[in-house]
Amino acid sequence: MYNIFKKLLFKLEAETAHNIAIFFMKFLSEFPKLNLHSIDHFVLNKKLQQNINGIKFINPVGMSAGFDKNAEVVKALASFGFGFTEVGTITPHGQSGNSKPRMFRHIDERSLQNSLGFNNRGSRVIKKNLQNVYPFSTPIGINVGKNANVPGEFAIDDYLNMVEYFANLGDYISMNISSPNTKNLRDLQNSDFVSELFARAKELTKKPMFLKISPDLSPDEAIKISLKAIESGASGIIATNTTNDYNVVSNAMHLGGISGIALKEKSFTLFKEVAKEIYGKGTLISVGGIDSGEEAYKRIKHGASLVQLYTAFIYKGYHVARDINLELLDLLEKDGYENISEAVGKDL
Ligand SMILES: Cc1cc2nc3c(=O)[nH]c(=O)nc-3n(C[C@H](O)[C@H](O)[C@H](O)COP(=O)(O)O)c2cc1C
């Protein structure tokens, strides 16, 4: 079925296809039949359930930030079997993002390239959208960023305002200082900024907070800021965002960040290095090129308590979370584990 949709959607420009998909998912969300427990996409099995940082996750496969920027399709994503959804990136004020076209497919490499630049409707509208669904049956992460017109020296205010503004909504906060699409944003990936950010944010919320890092950091840099984040109040690390290493695909444009299969090795390599230091000190979430149960399990065995994906949803379709969860159950069975948490970090 998805192959038919995909053929039609792939005839359209990538961002237009995305907007159409969001429109239909929003529409479907209004159907009571799409109730979480009424369709077979959601894999309910005790072996996949974990309690992490005080949050109950029914399965470990989440939709990563950027797909549901405005918190409009949380219900549909849960129906498709995702164990959690990270909405955003949300900025204090709505903004239109960078100039179009700004989303491209690299079909042979099952990858995407985007330079969207935090296009979102802004915190006020998105708060209303979230209030309509929260509390929800699966955890919701709130991914926050700064507005493009805010200079670096005031960036921290945008992040802290967002933490405070969403204090009563969502289950965790994700600090995004790793997008390649907002000028100079990645400069915030330094110890001083990260330690001040988390030290001040933890005064504003009781929710677990995560730092989302770039795959283009050196392992030393990534470990340094990850340790700093945890020391200053973060509960864990999300690795990684998209890459601006344009050698990973054959026909890259020199703009934005690349995701999907082309990012897989790079993302996993950095994740592994970070996990060696952070495992046991904070929670690890792995994202970047995950498109199968085998790949998800590999990340889990290297220390990830949870995994996320975005690009595989576009290439493999709305069954992907269910398929990964079913494959994970087989892999757990093979290894004789009673619960996914027993596999976390086993290959470190
Ligand atoms: C079109 C697109 C938009 C994205 N927007 C965001 C975003 O707003 N915030 C963010 O933290 N990550 C964003 N990401 C990055 C994803 O959350 C994820 O980290 C990255 O795509 C790697 O995962 P994947 O290979 O499974 O897609 C975006 C990715 C894509 C493809």
The ligand as an SDF file (V2000), in Angstrom:
LIG
                    3D

 31 33  0  0  0  0  0  0  0  0999 V2000
   13.4000   17.3070    6.7490 C   0  0  0  0  0  0  0  0  0  0  0  0
   14.0560   17.1870    8.0930 C   0  0  0  0  0  0  0  0  0  0  0  0
   13.8190   18.1570    9.0580 C   0  0  0  0  0  0  0  0  0  0  0  0
   14.4380   18.0660   10.2980 C   0  0  0  0  0  0  0  0  0  0  0  0
   14.1700   19.0090   11.2610 N   0  0  0  0  0  0  0  0  0  0  0  0
   14.7160   18.8880   12.4940 C   0  0  0  0  0  0  0  0  0  0  0  0
   14.3840   19.8000   13.5170 C   0  0  0  0  0  0  0  0  0  0  0  0
   13.5740   20.7180   13.3490 O   0  0  0  0  0  0  0  0  0  0  0  0
   15.0040   19.6360   14.7260 N   0  0  0  0  0  0  0  0  0  0  0  0
   15.8790   18.6270   14.9900 C   0  0  0  0  0  0  0  0  0  0  0  0
   16.3780   18.5130   16.1060 O   0  0  0  0  0  0  0  0  0  0  0  0
   16.1840   17.7210   14.0190 N   0  0  0  0  0  0  0  0  0  0  0  0
   15.6250   17.8340   12.8090 C   0  0  0  0  0  0  0  0  0  0  0  0
   15.9160   16.9090   11.8490 N   0  0  0  0  0  0  0  0  0  0  0  0
   16.9020   15.8420   12.1420 C   0  0  0  0  0  0  0  0  0  0  0  0
   16.2310   14.5410   12.5770 C   0  0  0  0  0  0  0  0  0  0  0  0
   15.5290   14.6910   13.7800 O   0  0  0  0  0  0  0  0  0  0  0  0
   17.2890   13.4420   12.7640 C   0  0  0  0  0  0  0  0  0  0  0  0
   18.1610   13.8140   13.8110 O   0  0  0  0  0  0  0  0  0  0  0  0
   18.1020   13.1870   11.4990 C   0  0  0  0  0  0  0  0  0  0  0  0
   17.2860   13.2990   10.3550 O   0  0  0  0  0  0  0  0  0  0  0  0
   18.7620   11.8150   11.4960 C   0  0  0  0  0  0  0  0  0  0  0  0
   17.7910   10.8000   11.5490 O   0  0  0  0  0  0  0  0  0  0  0  0
   17.2910    9.9770   10.2470 P   0  0  0  0  0  0  0  0  0  0  0  0
   18.5210    9.5680    9.4910 O   0  0  0  0  0  0  0  0  0  0  0  0
   16.5070    8.8520   10.7990 O   0  0  0  0  0  0  0  0  0  0  0  0
   16.4470   10.9380    9.4680 O   0  0  0  0  0  0  0  0  0  0  0  0
   15.3150   16.9870   10.5880 C   0  0  0  0  0  0  0  0  0  0  0  0
   15.5340   16.0160    9.6020 C   0  0  0  0  0  0  0  0  0  0  0  0
   14.9100   16.0960    8.3760 C   0  0  0  0  0  0  0  0  0  0  0  0
   15.1570   15.0260    7.3520 C   0  0  0  0  0  0  0  0  0  0  0  0
  1  2  1  0
  2  3  1  0
  2 30  2  0
  3  4  2  0
  4  5  1  0
  4 28  1  0
  5  6  2  0
  6  7  1  0
  6 13  1  0
  7  8  2  0
  7  9  1  0
  9 10  1  0
 10 11  2  0
 10 12  1  0
 12 13  2  0
 13 14  1  0
 14 15  1  0
 14 28  1  0
 15 16  1  0
 16 17  1  0
 16 18  1  0
 18 19  1  0
 18 20  1  0
 20 21  1  0
 20 22  1  0
 22 23  1  0
 23 24  1  0
 24 25  2  0
 24 26  1  0
 24 27  1  0
 28 29  2  0
 29 30  1  0
 30 31  1  0
M  END
$$$$
